[in-house]
Amino acid sequence: MHRFRALAAVLAVLIGGCTTARISSDSPAASPAVSVPTTTPTPEQRVVAYPHGSWLLFGDGVPGSPYRWVWLPRTASPPPGSPAR
C-alpha cells in the first residue's frame, strides 16, 4: 500500500508538471552599479611583503591597464662563506 501511494505521488507530479510558475519579464534585469576607485594606490599600498616573498600590485585600474597582483618569491641567499661572483 505504501508503494502505491509513493507511485501515485510520483505520477501526479509527472503528469501535473512543475508546481512553481515561471515569471517572465519584458525588461532585462538591471545590472548592479560598478564602483570605481577614486584614488590610486600609493607605492606603500602596492607591496605586501612576507618572509618568503611579496605580492606586487600592477596596473592603473582602467580597462586598458587593469589591476593585477603578481607573486614574487624571495630568492634564496647564498650560504655563508661562499664567494660572490
SEVO-536190 format. One record per residue (C-alpha): residue number from 1; x, y, z. Coordinates in Angstrom, 3 decimals, padded with zeros to 6 digits. Layout:
BEGIN
<r><num>NUM</num><c1>X</c1><c2>Y</c2><c3>Z</c3></r>
...
END
This chain:
BEGIN
<r><num>1</num><c1>000.000</c1><c2>000.000</c2><c3>000.000</c3></r>
<r><num>2</num><c1>002.877</c1><c2>002.347</c2><c3>000.823</c3></r>
<r><num>3</num><c1>004.468</c1><c2>001.684</c2><c3>-002.580</c3></r>
<r><num>4</num><c1>001.194</c1><c2>002.509</c2><c3>-004.300</c3></r>
<r><num>5</num><c1>000.979</c1><c2>005.901</c2><c3>-002.546</c3></r>
<r><num>6</num><c1>004.572</c1><c2>006.743</c2><c3>-003.475</c3></r>
<r><num>7</num><c1>003.987</c1><c2>005.725</c2><c3>-007.093</c3></r>
<r><num>8</num><c1>000.773</c1><c2>007.771</c2><c3>-007.197</c3></r>
<r><num>9</num><c1>002.613</c1><c2>010.823</c2><c3>-005.847</c3></r>
<r><num>10</num><c1>005.383</c1><c2>010.493</c2><c3>-008.427</c3></r>
<r><num>11</num><c1>002.872</c1><c2>010.065</c2><c3>-011.251</c3></r>
<r><num>12</num><c1>000.866</c1><c2>013.090</c2><c3>-010.068</c3></r>
<r><num>13</num><c1>003.998</c1><c2>015.233</c2><c3>-010.188</c3></r>
<r><num>14</num><c1>004.998</c1><c2>013.927</c2><c3>-013.615</c3></r>
<r><num>15</num><c1>001.552</c1><c2>014.354</c2><c3>-015.105</c3></r>
<r><num>16</num><c1>000.792</c1><c2>017.656</c2><c3>-013.379</c3></r>
<r><num>17</num><c1>004.066</c1><c2>019.297</c2><c3>-014.312</c3></r>
<r><num>18</num><c1>006.057</c1><c2>021.733</c2><c3>-012.285</c3></r>
<r><num>19</num><c1>004.427</c1><c2>023.142</c2><c3>-009.180</c3></r>
<r><num>20</num><c1>006.083</c1><c2>026.561</c2><c3>-009.473</c3></r>
<r><num>21</num><c1>005.207</c1><c2>029.186</c2><c3>-012.021</c3></r>
<r><num>22</num><c1>007.811</c1><c2>030.936</c2><c3>-014.086</c3></r>
<r><num>23</num><c1>007.538</c1><c2>034.717</c2><c3>-014.143</c3></r>
<r><num>24</num><c1>008.813</c1><c2>036.373</c2><c3>-017.288</c3></r>
<r><num>25</num><c1>009.805</c1><c2>039.971</c2><c3>-017.546</c3></r>
<r><num>26</num><c1>009.743</c1><c2>042.164</c2><c3>-020.618</c3></r>
<r><num>27</num><c1>012.657</c1><c2>044.299</c2><c3>-019.409</c3></r>
<r><num>28</num><c1>016.092</c1><c2>042.892</c2><c3>-018.649</c3></r>
<r><num>29</num><c1>017.268</c1><c2>042.879</c2><c3>-015.054</c3></r>
<r><num>30</num><c1>019.184</c1><c2>045.963</c2><c3>-014.013</c3></r>
<r><num>31</num><c1>022.891</c1><c2>045.358</c2><c3>-013.608</c3></r>
<r><num>32</num><c1>024.467</c1><c2>046.316</c2><c3>-010.299</c3></r>
<r><num>33</num><c1>026.366</c1><c2>049.581</c2><c3>-010.156</c3></r>
<r><num>34</num><c1>030.092</c1><c2>049.268</c2><c3>-010.663</c3></r>
<r><num>35</num><c1>032.190</c1><c2>051.192</c2><c3>-008.197</c3></r>
<r><num>36</num><c1>035.419</c1><c2>052.632</c2><c3>-009.492</c3></r>
<r><num>37</num><c1>038.140</c1><c2>053.617</c2><c3>-007.044</c3></r>
<r><num>38</num><c1>038.636</c1><c2>057.361</c2><c3>-006.988</c3></r>
<r><num>39</num><c1>042.209</c1><c2>057.211</c2><c3>-005.726</c3></r>
<r><num>40</num><c1>045.199</c1><c2>055.303</c2><c3>-006.954</c3></r>
<r><num>41</num><c1>047.154</c1><c2>053.139</c2><c3>-004.541</c3></r>
<r><num>42</num><c1>050.311</c1><c2>054.650</c2><c3>-003.118</c3></r>
<r><num>43</num><c1>053.636</c1><c2>052.807</c2><c3>-003.548</c3></r>
<r><num>44</num><c1>053.314</c1><c2>051.528</c2><c3>000.034</c3></r>
<r><num>45</num><c1>049.917</c1><c2>050.040</c2><c3>-000.811</c3></r>
<r><num>46</num><c1>051.254</c1><c2>048.244</c2><c3>-003.899</c3></r>
<r><num>47</num><c1>053.559</c1><c2>045.858</c2><c3>-001.992</c3></r>
<r><num>48</num><c1>052.555</c1><c2>043.221</c2><c3>000.567</c3></r>
<r><num>49</num><c1>055.724</c1><c2>041.647</c2><c3>001.927</c3></r>
<r><num>50</num><c1>056.092</c1><c2>038.234</c2><c3>003.563</c3></r>
<r><num>51</num><c1>059.242</c1><c2>036.433</c2><c3>004.759</c3></r>
<r><num>52</num><c1>059.147</c1><c2>034.075</c2><c3>001.740</c3></r>
<r><num>53</num><c1>058.227</c1><c2>036.650</c2><c3>-000.934</c3></r>
<r><num>54</num><c1>055.871</c1><c2>039.505</c2><c3>-001.710</c3></r>
<r><num>55</num><c1>052.768</c1><c2>040.427</c2><c3>-003.681</c3></r>
<r><num>56</num><c1>053.098</c1><c2>043.401</c2><c3>-006.048</c3></r>
<r><num>57</num><c1>050.123</c1><c2>045.308</c2><c3>-007.456</c3></r>
<r><num>58</num><c1>050.468</c1><c2>046.317</c2><c3>-011.088</c3></r>
<r><num>59</num><c1>048.140</c1><c2>048.318</c2><c3>-013.334</c3></r>
<r><num>60</num><c1>046.172</c1><c2>051.543</c2><c3>-013.128</c3></r>
<r><num>61</num><c1>042.660</c1><c2>050.148</c2><c3>-012.652</c3></r>
<r><num>62</num><c1>041.432</c1><c2>051.159</c2><c3>-016.111</c3></r>
<r><num>63</num><c1>040.232</c1><c2>048.802</c2><c3>-018.857</c3></r>
<r><num>64</num><c1>043.498</c1><c2>049.159</c2><c3>-020.778</c3></r>
<r><num>65</num><c1>045.602</c1><c2>048.518</c2><c3>-017.654</c3></r>
<r><num>66</num><c1>043.563</c1><c2>046.634</c2><c3>-015.034</c3></r>
<r><num>67</num><c1>044.885</c1><c2>045.953</c2><c3>-011.555</c3></r>
<r><num>68</num><c1>046.622</c1><c2>042.590</c2><c3>-011.106</c3></r>
<r><num>69</num><c1>048.595</c1><c2>041.050</c2><c3>-008.252</c3></r>
<r><num>70</num><c1>051.858</c1><c2>039.256</c2><c3>-009.002</c3></r>
<r><num>71</num><c1>053.652</c1><c2>036.958</c2><c3>-006.538</c3></r>
<r><num>72</num><c1>057.430</c1><c2>037.356</c2><c3>-006.411</c3></r>
<r><num>73</num><c1>059.149</c1><c2>034.678</c2><c3>-004.325</c3></r>
<r><num>74</num><c1>062.171</c1><c2>035.755</c2><c3>-002.336</c3></r>
<r><num>75</num><c1>065.319</c1><c2>034.238</c2><c3>-003.785</c3></r>
<r><num>76</num><c1>067.439</c1><c2>032.073</c2><c3>-001.557</c3></r>
<r><num>77</num><c1>070.541</c1><c2>033.770</c2><c3>-000.246</c3></r>
<r><num>78</num><c1>073.867</c1><c2>032.021</c2><c3>-000.866</c3></r>
<r><num>79</num><c1>075.287</c1><c2>030.009</c2><c3>002.028</c3></r>
<r><num>80</num><c1>077.688</c1><c2>031.922</c2><c3>004.305</c3></r>
<r><num>81</num><c1>081.292</c1><c2>031.832</c2><c3>003.267</c3></r>
<r><num>82</num><c1>080.631</c1><c2>031.249</c2><c3>-000.450</c3></r>
<r><num>83</num><c1>082.490</c1><c2>033.586</c2><c3>-002.819</c3></r>
<r><num>84</num><c1>080.449</c1><c2>036.311</c2><c3>-004.505</c3></r>
<r><num>85</num><c1>080.522</c1><c2>036.297</c2><c3>-008.277</c3></r>
END
